[in-house]
Each structure stands twice: as C-alpha cells, then as structure tokens.
Amino acid sequence: MELIEAIILSVLAASTPLLLAATGELVTERSGVLNLGVEGMMIVGAACGFGGAWLTGSIIVGALCGILAGTLMSLLFAGMALGLAVNQVATGLALTIFGTGLSGLIGAGFVGERITPAPHLYIPFITNIPLIGRILFGEDGFVYLSLALIAAVWWFLYRTRAGLIVRACGDNHVSAHALGYPVLRIRMYAVMFGGACAGLAGAYLPLAYTPFFIPGMTAGRGWIALALTVFASWRPGRLVIGAYLFGAVTILQLHAQGAGIGIPSQFMSSLPYLATVIVLVLLSRARTGGSTAPAALGTVFVPDR
Amino acid sequence: MMKKNLLAAAAALLLAGGATSSAIAADKLKVGFIYLGPVGDLGWTYQHELARQAVVKEFGDKIETTFLENIPEGPDAERAVEQLVRAGNKLIFTTSFGYMDPTLKVAKKYPNVHFEHCSGYKRDKNMSTYSARWYQGRYIQGEIAAKMSKAGVLGYIGSFPIPEVVSGINATMIGAQTVNPNIKVKIIWVNSWFDPGKEADAAKALLDQGADIIMQHTDSPAAMQIAGERGKLAFGQDSEMIKFGPKAQLTSILDTWAPYYIERVKAELDGTWKSGDTWGGLETKMFEMAPYTNMPDDVKKTAEDTQAAIAAGKLHPFKCPVVAQDGKDVECKGGDHLADDQILGMNFYVKGIDDKLPGK
C-alpha cells in the first residue's frame, strides 16, 4: 500500500512538467501555429527560474522569472514565424538549439548552487488521511496549478467566444480573417501563452523536482510534451490522461527494473513515442469530426491588406 | 565562455602564424585541453579542469594552457584538436572516449605534437591513453554499503550496460559480499549519462522498493539529493557531491587527474615524453576517495584499511575465484585475479546479483 502511494506521488511529480508544457503547446497549436521550440523555451525557463529563486530566495519569484523567460523566447518565435512568415518548423527547431545554448550562458553563474525546493502542501489531519491524503492534499503547488490550468484552458476553448475564435484561426485562418478577426495577433497571444507554460514547466524542474540547475537538465521533456499534444489529439481532457499515462510509464519502468521484472528498459523508455505513433495512425484511419489536428496547423498566414 | 575561449584560440592562431620568428612562443610549452562539457558541470569535465589548474600552479610561467569546452564528440572534435595544434600547443589532452578517432587522425597528421587521450584504446607513437581503475573504489563502496545498510538491500543507478559500468556493479557486489554474503542489489538503468529528473526518479523508486543505500554511475547529483531528503545514504560520482547531501554522502570516487597531468607535462618539458598506456588506480592516485563521512569509526577504519590494501597491491577486487551468475568460476587469466582485458570487457554479472544483464 505504501509502495502504491509512493509510486502515485512520483508519477504526479513526473507528469507535471509534461502537462504544463503540453497545455501551452495545445493552445498554440489550436491557434494554428506549430512551435517545435518547447524544449528550448523550457530549458531557458529552467535557467531563469532557478536564477530568480536563487537570487531572491523565493520560489514564486523563480516561477515568475521562468514564465517571463519562456514568454520572451516565444516572442522571438512569434516575430519570426508570424511577423516575417518564416517556416514554422525550422524556426521552432532553431529556437530549441538557441535555447539550449542560451540557458548554459545564463546558468553558468549558478551551476553548483542549490535552493530549498518548493514546499509541499500540508493541511492538518486531511493530508494525513491514509493513501489519498498525501496524493490529493500533499503535493507541491505546481501540481495543482497544472491541473487548474488545463481545466481553465478547456473552459476557455469550449465555453467562451474568445476560445471559439482561437480555434477558428487554427482551423481556417482565411475565413477567420474574412470575418474580421486579427489572426496574427490572436496567434501571437496563443504563442505567448505556450511560451509562458513552457517556461513554467522548465522552471518546475529546478524549483521543485531537482533543486539545482545544470545545463541540459530538461533532457528531452519538451519533445515528449510535443508528442503528448498529438497523442491527446489536441483535446484538453485527453491531454491530462496522456500526461499521467506518460508519467506513469516513466516511473513504472523504473520500478519494474528495480523489482527485477524482465522488460527491456529501452523498450519501456520508447513507449510514450510508440503510443503517439499508434494514436496518429488510429486518428488518420478514423476521421471523426473535430478530433484531428487543427486544419491550418503549421501553415503560414500572410493577410492581404 | 566558450566563445571567449574560441576567440582566444583564434587570436593565438593568428599570433602564431604572424610571428613565427619571435622567441616568445619558443620559450613556453603550450598545453591544450579539449573538454566534453562546460567546466562547471560539477562532474567529469570539472575534474579535468581542476587538474589543468593544478598543472598551471605546478609549472607557472614555464607553460601556457588553453582549453576548449563544450566540444561535441565526433567530427567537430577533429577541428578543435587541429585548432589547438595550429595555435602551437605541443601537448594536447583530449578528455573523452569519443575523441579517440579524431585525436588519432590529427596525431597522424602532426607527428611532432604529442597527444593524450582519456579512456580510449587506440594509440600511436605520439598518442598515449590514460584511464583509471574506478572498480577499486566501487569495491570499497560495496564494503561500506553492506556495513551501513540496515535492510541489506542496495540501490544501484546505472547509465548504460557497458563493461565499465558492469565491472563497477560487480566490484561493488564482491566488496559487499565480504561483509554480508546475503546482500541484495536492485539495479535500475536510466539509459542516459545525464538526466537529473530521471536519476531522481530512479533513486525514489529504489528507496520506495526498500533499498536504503543509493549508488550511482550517472553524472548528476540528483540521486544524492533525494537520498539526503529521505534521510538515507548514498555515494557520489566523479566529484565531491557532499554539498547536495551533507548528511547522505558516505564517500565519492573523485577523478584526480592532476598527478598524471603534471607527470606528463614534466616529461614533455624534460624531453622524455613517450607514448604509452596508463590504467592507474589507487596505487598511483589516478583517482581518490572523498573523505569517509556519515559513518561510524569502525566502518571508516575498515574502508581505510581496504583502500590501503588495494593501493599496496595486496588486495585485488577481482581476486580469483570470481563466480559468475550461473555459479561457474570465471576463467582466471591474470594469475590470482582476473586479467585487465577481462575487466575492460566485462559482460556478465557475478553471483548474488538477482537480475538479468540487459542484452544477455
């Protein structure tokens, strides 16, 4: 029983950065922009988040620094991909490479330093309830924030007029433009939201997960977040399930090895990507309305003036 | 930082090209270093950088050193090495396994320049290799772990199932079995040298499954830090990690390249440099053990005695008979212990490890 609780706690923590980054990317992609720079925005968020927390001693300041850094990175992307209408795939990849280098430069001053990680929630009595207490009421704030955020995104996309307009830009930018919506500005806001989320996701790593900064510490989580967005077929509900599934696979494969269960660890490590490919195949075979990719995803839009 | 160094190297290159007749360059021996990571990586590269600083301190203005950091393994490395040659470096240390072929290529091109390659197996008349017998340290750690573990279960985080890591696990187990024949080890491969998040997850999984000592063959201090958080014990890797677990670190294998680097630079200065292969251990201080901390005095004493015995050549971690997992003795090719080739190519688990080696 204790082991199950421990596993669930580890899964929650491992899934949170994936969920945060994928939430941002989901909104970005729903507006029709494919930003492959998630990994780069995350690692810069990690460097700035740690720097902020280390200098001020405040986790909240650190988180804000991470958000700001991610947003600035995404503005760079927006300037290129939206303003200058450069190829989105190339720009995104460049953003990742740039971010990896930049984070090393930013972080050079505080490699080897450590901070006190984000505190875990503690409500007297309630947190002590066996099994569910620590899982529901005993994690760090980021875990609950990530869930609140995806719920808010769901509400925004499906229950508000603004959300409908964002989706319209992603499905048919020409029509949205014809209706008089500022497609590029809306997309820029979506890209900025994506950057903010990626920055926060990156900052989560040094602020709560492993409280120190080392260059390259995101170790591919940005790419998993991208795969996750596809896996979820751009739907918030499925994104939550997917994030926890991906997190669970990562943690369970470690436990399987520790318990001596003979599944090759390389196979388990590749499972999230394998699952994404399978979902892509299933999606393309069963095209049921609305569940596939935003129709205008990744296409450049230059309004005729 | 890297850019600055590249610029410095480029400037040096220009100077060397433009002022061949000047006597300034002729007086000083120029020594170059190629690093895999940033000098602040707290691990592998950092330890090489410490050794470079020791060389500078030892020889003062008799030499001049340059380093290039963050050089990826592969073709880029060749350009970097060649750049150092053209800048007038006469002795060049390339400090990662993946620099082996690039170094060899450049070495063939410049027979008058001497090269030192870390942890590889290809040599030439102007290219030496050097590495350390880290398994000796693992044996000591195994002994300490078995004495300190209350549960009798060790947790081991592996990077990739390559001989260096496998021989480390085996040495740990053989050392631990001298204290507790029934000791168990749980092994988790993270399939990465460096992924702090995953290393932390692996440490958590091992602790959750009942291990109470964490050992690692990965590069970040994440596992140490988790052990500290949970009030458990752990061993560091490559460098001093006590900062990340002041109450957790028992000891750490420290890569101390300084004595070797100083010896080689001295040989170069004296004109006695010769190509060779150095696989040194505790006896030549090719690596050292961090201070034994967070353990009672008697355990500390045992560890120190074992360390002294290994250093004096009285104890070999792979002393025959070495029993493999299937219960059969491993052929003893090195007299009373396994031969170096058998350790360098180790691809089996010893008896007592209740797990399957990946790929076997």
Interface residues (C-beta under 8 A of the other chain):
Chain A: E2 L3 A6 I7 S10 A14 P17 G104 L105 A108 V111 G112 R114 L205 Y209 T210 P211 F212 I214 P215 G216 M217 A219 G220 R221 T250 I251 L254 H255 Q257 G258 A259 G260 G262 P264 S265 Q266 S269
Chain B: M1 G37 P38 G40 D41 L42 N70 G155 K186 I187 I188 W189 V190 N191 S192 F194 D195 P196 G197 K198 E199 A200 D201 A202 K204 A205 L206 D208 Q209 A211 S220 P221 A222 Q225 K243 F244 D354 D355 K356 P358
